[in-house]
Amino acid sequence: MLSLFGLLLGLVLLIYLTMRGVELLIAAPLCALLVAIASGFPLFPQGAAEGAPNFTTAYMDGFVGFVKTWFFMFLLGSVFGKVMEASGAADSVARWIVTRLGAQHAIGAVVLSCAVLTYGGVSLFVVAFSVYPMALSLFRTANIPRRFIPASLAFGSVTFTMTSAGSPEIQNWIPTKYLGTTPYAAWEVSLVVALFMAGIGYFWLTRMVRRATAAGEQFETNPSDPIVEERELPAVWRGVVPLFFVLVVSFLLHATLKESALIVALGAGVVAGLVLNARFIRRAQLADVASAGALGALIAIANTAAVVGFGGVAKLTAGFQASVDFMTHLPGPPLVGAAVAVSVIAGLTGSASGGQTIALPLFASHYLSLGVSADALHRVVAISSGALDTLPHNGYVVTTIRSICREPYSGAYPAFAALTVIVPALGTVLAILILGLR
């Protein structure tokens, strides 16, 4: 009982510290330490019996293990995004979409811009950085309250695109390692669910905006708003082709290279982006692009690994083991149990990718042994991991709301949570209903 109490207290404290502005690299190990103490873990391996868990080893095994597995994907994804950003290719694609839709459809333009870039393989963090200045301009023109910008960016990035079949985001690729599937697993169901989430989410977002404006809310300028500089942008096709390369190469190589195909695909995207847009990137910028890409990758993977380290400690506690045992033996269809288990663990770790990395080794073989289709399990795991992962302590949530948009949690997070927690949860339910009828 004390172990479970410590686990829940550690999670609540992690969320609280994150919302108070404490960095994840400080908050996550601090809260993991609380969980370890509540479970009676020694702090160091020297104080633990042989084979017994200790805080330092458990935390660093989770942290380092995640970095070891996914570093090159994060690195190349970040560099690819920086190439698209520095060359203006990402702006070109986004502005093309915005121009076609117009300021009167500001929310739809922002969501669609994020969706295209995300499904093309651009890092979620880079998409937010790239689209934010245009979103700010559109919301200002349309006089839409700026507190809805983070929700618009996130809705186009981490819901119906991130976990859909064919997506090059790692949240769709992690299950391939444990289930022997492809990133296109259950693509028919994925398509239906993606359209459902896009439709209901967009309706909900626009309804929240209409209610806010009807109540008198308007766009308010912030002194920290970035100044968008006018510059020559490449033709839109020069931005689309690198995205196309990522998708095609990952499709052609996934059967032989599995999750490593994403490394080659993102590398191909980097090369295509540089070749097609070389004249839009000053030679002096190349070093900056590489440095910024590497730094962005380190920040993104460190924030995620920090919460995976928290999960690494949590999963060794008696309270966590009891929770997992309960969730994996829920009565009813196995897909329901899998969805609940992945959602809860992703919520505990504050990361869809981290939650999958912890959860799948624990129960993948269990569900497969029950005769569950690997493709069905892949799609349910992917979609459900994108629900509770966006609790306030998630690295992407912190970066988007606080660092990029500079909005207070109190104003921005309710809409953010509605679109990134509730909508994917409804999508998970729909996926289970469809797969259960097949």
N, C-alpha and C positions, 0 to 999 in steps of 0.2 A: 504493500500500500504506500509506504514512504517513497519507494522508487517511482511509482506512477505519479504521486503528488509532485515529486521533484521534477519529473519530466514535463508535466503540465505547467508548473511554475516557471521552469526554464523557458518554455515556449512563450508564455505570456510576457515574461521579462524581455525576451528577445524582441517581440513585437513592440513593447513599450519603448525600449531603448532606441529602436530603429525610428519610431515615430518622433522621438525626441531629438533625433539628429546624430546619434552615436554611430560611428562607422561600423560596418559589418565585421571588418577584420578585428575590431575590438569587442563588439557586442557578442558575436557568435562564440568565440572561445570562452568568454566570460560566462555566458549562459550554459555552455557545455560543461564548464567546471562545476557549476551549481548542480547540474544533472548528475555528474559523476560523484560528487560528494554525497548527494541524497541516496545514491545507490551503493555507497560504501567503497567506491573505487579508490585505490591508491593514486597519488598524483603522478608518480614516476614508475618506470618499469622495475627499478631497483627495489621498490617497496612491495611489489606484487609477486605472488607465488607463480611458479612456472605455468604458463598457459592461461593465467588469470588476467582479466582486463585491467588496464590502468588508463588514466585520463590522457596522458601525453601520447602514448602509442595509438590509442583509439582515435583521438582527434586527428593526428597527423596521418594515420592510415587512410582515413576518409578524405582528408584534404589532398594529400599527395596522389592517392589513387585516382581521384577525379582529374587532376591536372595531367597525370601520366596518360590517361585514356583519351582525353579530349583537347589537349593543348594545341595540336596542329590544326584542328578544325576551328578553334577559336582564333588562332593566329591568322590563318589564311582568310577566314571570314572577315576578320577585322581589317586586314590589309586590302581585301577586295572592296570592302565598303569605303575605305579611305581613298582608293583609286577612283571609285565611282564619284565620291564626294569632291576630291581635289580637281578632277577633270571637268566637273560640272555635269557628268552623265546622269547622276541621280537627280539633280535639279532639273535637267532637261526632261527626263521621264515624268517627274512629278508635275512640272509646269505644263507639260503637254496635256496631262490628265486634267489639271486645274483649268486650263484654257478651254478645253472642250466642255467641261461641266459648268464653269462660271462661278462667280462669287455667291450667287443665289443658292448654289448647292455646295456651300463651303464645307459642311460636314462630310458629305459624300465624297468630295474631292480629296479631302485629307485621308479618309478611310481607304479609298481606292488607291491612292498613291502609296500608302504604307503596305497595303496588301500586295501590290505588284512588286515592290522592292523586296518584301519579305519572302514571297514565294520564289523570287529570283535568286535568293541565296544571300542577300545582304544582311549583315548582322542586325539583330533587333535593336541594339543600342545605336548603331550607326543610322538606321532608318529613322529613329526618333530624333537624333541630332540633325539629320538631313532635311526632314519634312517640317520640323518645328518652325523655322523662320517663315516658310510659306503658309503654314497653318495660322501663325500669328497674324500675318497680313490679311488672310482671308477672313478670319474671325473679326478683325478690326473693321474691315470693309462691311461685313454683314452685321456688325454690332452684336455679336454673339458673346455671352459671358466667357471670359478666358479660362475659367475653372474647368470647362469641358474639353479643353485642348488635350490634356493627358489621357482622358478617356477615349478621345477620337484616335489618338496615335496608337494607344494600346489595342483598341478594338480591331484596327486594321492589321496589327502585327502579331498579337499573341493569342488569337482566338481561332477563327475559321481558316487561317492560312498556316499558322505554326505547326499544327498537329494534323494537317490534311495529308492524304496520300500524295506522294511525289514531292512533298516539301523538302528542301535541302536543309532545313533547320534540324539541329541534333535531336530535338524532342521527338521527331518522327523517325530518326535513325537508330536511337539507342535500343529499341526493342529488337531490331534485326540481329543484334549481337547475341541475345539470349533466347530468341525464338526461332532463329533460322529463317526469318521471313525477308521480304523485300520492302523498300519504302513505299511500295504501291499496294501493300496489303489491304484487302477489302476496299478497293478504290470506289466501287459503286456505292457502298454505304457511306464512305467518306464524303463523296460528292453531295449526296442528299443531306447529310448532317451539316456540311459546310454551308450549303445554300440556306438551310434552316437557321443556323446561327447568324449568318450574315443578314438575313431578313428580319428576324426578331430583334437582333441587336441594334440594327439601324433604326427600326421603328421605335425601340425603347429610348435610344439616344436622342433622336429628334423630338420625341415627346417630352423628355426631361428638359431639353433646351427651350421648347415652346412654353412650358410651364414656368421656367425661370424668367424668360423675357416678359411673359404676361404679368409676372409679379413685380416687374420693374427693373430687373437686372439688366445691365448693359456691359459692354466691353470697357475695361478700364486700363489705361496705359500704365506700364510699369517702367521706372527709370532704367532698369537693367535690360530692357528689351533690346535684342541685337539689331544692328543696322544692316540691312541686306544690300550688298553692293551689286550694282549692275555690271555684268561681264558677259563676254561672248560665250555662248553655250554650244556644245556639239549638237548635231542633228539627233533627233530622238532615237533613230535607228542605231546610232553609235552607243546609246545607253541600253537599248533592248538586247542587242546581240550578245554582250557579255553575260547578261542574265540568262539568255537562251543557252549559252555554252554550259553554264553550271547545271541546268536542268538536263540537257541532253547527255553530257558526259556522265553524270551520276546515274542516269537511266541505263546507259550502255555498259557501265562497269560494275554495277551493283551486284550482279550475279557472281562475278569472279572475285572482287575485292571486298564485298560486304560493306561494312561501315567505312573502310578505308577509301572507298570510291569517292566519298565526299571530299577527302583531301585532294585527290586528283582533280575533281570537278571544280573546287574553289580555286585551285592553282591555275586551271585552264581559264577560269573567269578573270583572274588577275592578269594573265598574259593577254587575253583578248581585250580587256579594258585598257591596258597600256598601249597595245599596238594600234587600236582604233582611235584612241584619244590622246596620242602622244603630243600632238601640237597644242593641246589645251592644258598640258601640265608642263610648267617650266622645269628645266633641268635641275635647277636648284631646289625645286619642290620635291623631287624624287626621294631624297634623303629624309625630308620631313614626313612624307607619306609613309615611308617604311617605319620611321620612329614612332609616328602617331598611331599607326596600325598595331605595332608591337605593344605600345603602352596601353592602347585601348583593349587589346586582347588580355593583357595581364590584369587590368582592372576588372574586366568582366569575369574572367575565369577565377580570379582571386575572390571576388564577392560570392560567386556561386560555390566555389570550393570551401569557403568559410562556413557556409550553412551546411554543405555536405559533411564537413568535419563535425559540426554539431550533430548531424544525423548519425555520423559514425560512432559517436559516444552514445547517443540515444538508443541506437539499435542493439547495443550490448546490455542494456539495463533490463532488469526483470519486468519492469512496467511496460517497456516497449514490446518485449517478447510476448507478454500476456495479451497486449493489444493486438499484435499481428496474428497471434494464434486465434484470437476471437474473430478477427476480421476475415481470416482465410477459412474459417469454418462457419461462416454465416449460412443460415438455412436459405434455400432457394437456389436460383440459377447461379452457376459458378461465375459467369461474367459480372453479375452484380457484386459478388464478393471481391472480385479482382478490381472493379472500378472503385469500390469503397476503400479498399486497402491502399491502392495507389494514390487516391485523392487525399486520404488522411496522411500518408507518409510524405507526400509532396507538400502538404500543408505544414507538417512538422518541420520539414527541412527548408521550407520557403523557396523551393525550386522544383520545377517540373522535371528538368534533366537530372538533378540530384535525387529527387524522389524516385524516379525510374531506376537510377543506378543502384539505389539501396533496395528498392522493393522487388525488382525482377529476379535477382539471384535468390531471394527468400522464398518466392512462391511460383515462379514460372513453371518449374518441373511439376509442382503439385497440381496446378490447373491443367497442364498438358496431359498429365496422367489420368485426369478425369475425363479425357476425351474432348476437351475444348479445342476448337480450331485455332491453330497458331495465328492465322490471319485475323480472325475475329478478336483474339486476345490482344494482338498487336494494336488494332485500331481502337479498341476500348481503352487500353492502357494509355495510348498516346493522347486521346481526347480527354480522358478523365484526369490525366496529370496536369492539364492546363486549367483546372478549376481552382482548387484550394491553394495552388502554388502562389497565386498572386495576393496572398495576405500581405499586410503592410511591411513585413520584414524581407520580402523578396527584393533581390538586388536590382532587377529591372524597374520595379515599382519605385524604389527609392531614387534611382537615377532619373527616371522620367519625371516624376512629380517634383522632386526637390531640386535636382541639379540642372535639368534641362529647362523645365517650364517654370521653376521657381514659384510654385504654388503651395499654399498650406494644405496639409493633409485633410484638415476639417472641411475645406471646400471642394477639393478635387477627388478625394478617395471614394466617396459614396457612389458617384457615377462610374468611376474606375472599377470598383468592386462589382457593381451591377453587371457590367459588360464582360469582365474578365473572370468572374467567379460564377455568377448565376447562369449566364448564357452558356458557357461550356458545360456546366452541370446539366442543363437541359439538353444540350447536344449529346452528352453521355447517355442520358436516359433514352433518347431517340435511337442512338446507335444500338443499345442493348435490345430495345424493342424490335428493331429491324433484324438484327443478327439472330435473335431468338426465334424469329419466324422462318429463318432460312433452312 
